[in-house]
Amino acid sequence: MMKEDLKYREMDKAEFEAFTSCIPSEWKEILLNEWHHHKNHARPMGLFSGESLLCGGILFYQDAPELGNFGSEAAKLFAGENPYIGFLFTPPAFRGKGWARAWIEQTRRLHREKCHWLVVEDPTLLNYYRKLGFFVVEASSDNDEWLLSVLPMDQEQA
């Protein structure tokens, strides 16, 4: 696929439903049970080539599901209007091609002046996100979740 064929945009309702049908079942349950609380301050974003969703995720702007281990740090980040990246997922057919990296880059361009942050539960993903500029802000008390953040793009270029 050519890079110029890629479109990063908010998912419509049908695209969001397709996205939720392909994410892991435990994520789907959490997201759909909580979506009515978050949908007015969240944006499901996708990286598309034509009609194909290459990678998707949700930007949360006020609150997000499953942040209990990081309540005070999450509150500070949301107070600064820093978007939380949740449910980032690349369908299996499109993995290993850099689409999650491209999604994150486009997401960061959307709010160049803001830091972006996420929570990782899989320690094997820590190095992946570090390569993208993220750093660990806080680890959960049982050290099985990590809150990571990345500086605003505007500060990186300064």
C-alpha positions in Angstrom: 0.0 0.0 0.0 1.2 3.5 -0.8 1.6 5.9 2.0 -0.5 8.5 0.1 -3.4 6.0 0.1 -3.6 6.1 3.8 -6.3 8.1 5.6 -6.4 8.8 9.4 -9.8 9.8 10.5 -12.6 9.3 13.0 -14.5 6.1 12.5 -18.2 6.3 11.6 -20.7 4.1 13.5 -20.4 1.1 11.2 -16.6 1.3 11.2 -16.6 1.5 15.0 -18.9 -1.6 15.2 -16.5 -3.5 12.8 -13.5 -2.4 15.0 -15.2 -3.6 18.2 -16.0 -6.9 16.5 -12.3 -7.6 15.9 -10.7 -6.5 19.1 -9.9 -9.1 21.8 -13.1 -10.3 23.6 -12.0 -9.1 27.0 -11.4 -5.6 25.6 -14.7 -5.6 23.8 -16.6 -6.5 27.0 -14.9 -3.6 28.9 -15.3 -1.1 26.1 -19.0 -1.9 25.3 -20.0 -2.0 28.9 -18.5 1.5 29.5 -19.0 3.1 26.1 -22.2 5.0 27.0 -20.1 6.8 29.8 -17.3 7.8 27.5 -18.6 8.2 24.0 -19.3 12.0 24.3 -15.6 12.7 25.2 -13.9 10.0 23.1 -13.0 9.6 19.4 -12.6 6.2 17.8 -9.8 6.9 15.2 -8.7 4.6 12.4 -5.9 4.4 9.9 -7.5 3.3 6.6 -6.5 2.3 3.1 -9.6 2.5 1.1 -12.2 0.7 3.1 -9.7 -1.4 5.0 -9.0 -0.6 8.7 -5.3 -1.1 9.1 -5.2 0.0 12.8 -7.6 1.6 15.2 -7.8 3.0 18.7 -9.8 5.4 20.8 -8.7 8.8 22.1 -10.2 9.6 25.4 -10.3 13.2 26.6 -11.8 13.1 30.1 -11.9 9.6 31.5 -11.3 6.1 30.2 -12.2 2.6 31.4 -9.8 0.6 33.6 -7.5 3.3 34.9 -8.0 2.4 38.6 -4.3 1.7 39.3 -3.3 5.1 38.0 -6.2 7.3 39.3 -4.2 10.3 40.5 -1.7 10.4 37.6 -4.6 9.9 35.1 -6.5 12.8 36.7 -3.5 15.1 36.3 -3.0 14.0 32.6 -6.7 14.5 31.8 -6.7 17.9 33.7 -4.0 19.0 31.2 -6.3 17.9 28.3 -3.8 15.2 27.3 -5.4 12.5 25.2 -5.3 8.9 26.5 -4.8 6.2 23.8 -7.0 3.2 24.5 -7.8 0.0 22.7 -5.1 0.4 20.1 -5.4 -2.6 17.8 -4.1 -3.8 14.5 -6.1 -6.6 12.8 -4.0 -9.8 12.4 -4.0 -9.5 8.6 -2.2 -6.1 8.8 0.3 -6.7 11.6 4.1 -6.3 11.2 3.7 -3.5 8.6 4.1 -0.5 10.9 0.5 0.5 10.9 0.3 1.0 14.7 3.4 3.2 14.5 1.7 5.2 11.7 -1.5 5.4 13.8 0.4 6.8 16.8 2.3 9.3 14.6 -1.0 10.6 13.1 -2.6 10.7 16.5 0.3 12.8 17.8 0.0 15.2 14.9 -3.6 15.7 15.7 -2.7 17.3 19.0 0.9 18.4 18.5 0.9 20.5 21.6 -0.2 17.7 24.0 1.5 14.7 25.4 -0.2 11.4 24.7 -0.4 8.5 27.2 -1.5 4.9 27.5 -1.4 2.0 29.8 0.4 -1.2 29.0 -0.3 -4.6 30.6 2.1 -6.6 28.5 5.7 -6.1 29.5 6.9 -7.1 26.0 5.3 -3.9 24.7 7.4 -1.6 26.9 10.4 -1.7 24.4 8.1 -1.1 21.5 6.6 2.0 23.0 10.0 3.2 24.1 11.2 3.1 20.5 8.3 5.4 19.7 9.4 7.9 22.3 7.2 6.9 25.2 8.6 6.6 28.8 7.3 5.0 31.9 5.6 7.5 34.2 4.3 5.1 36.8 4.1 1.3 37.4 1.2 -0.3 39.2 1.9 -1.5 42.8 2.0 -5.1 41.7 4.1 -4.1 38.7 1.9 -5.7 36.0 0.7 -2.4 34.4 2.6 0.6 33.3 1.5 4.1 32.5 3.5 5.5 29.6 3.6 9.0 28.1 5.3 10.7 25.2 6.2 14.4 25.0 4.2 16.7 22.8 5.6 16.8 19.2 6.0 20.6 19.5 8.5 20.1 22.5 10.4 17.3 20.7 11.3 19.7 17.8 12.3 22.5 20.1 
